[in-house]
Amino acid sequence: MWPILMQFLRSNAPYITFPIAAVVGIIGYNLEGLISDRYTPYSKPIQDQRLERLEDESLKDPTNVEKLKYRENVLGKNVSPSLQTN
């Protein structure tokens, strides 16, 4: 009896597993919908944010650009402790 049942299950595996997988998927999808929060806050498009930032930067003093100021030696940033000078 068992060999006949196993042969039937083996030959019809896709027809048996697909409905089971569909039911598990539907239950999981609905359970996730109940548990999780689907609210995504609104944010402005990146292009609009960039335009506003460029407008804000253009209103500042053009001679005082912080990116162009010399701060320190670039090569001295990630120095190992044995090479640091005190």
Salt bridges, closest charged atoms under 4 A:
GLU52 OE2 - LYS44 NZ 2.75
GLU66 OE2 - ARG71 NH2 2.79
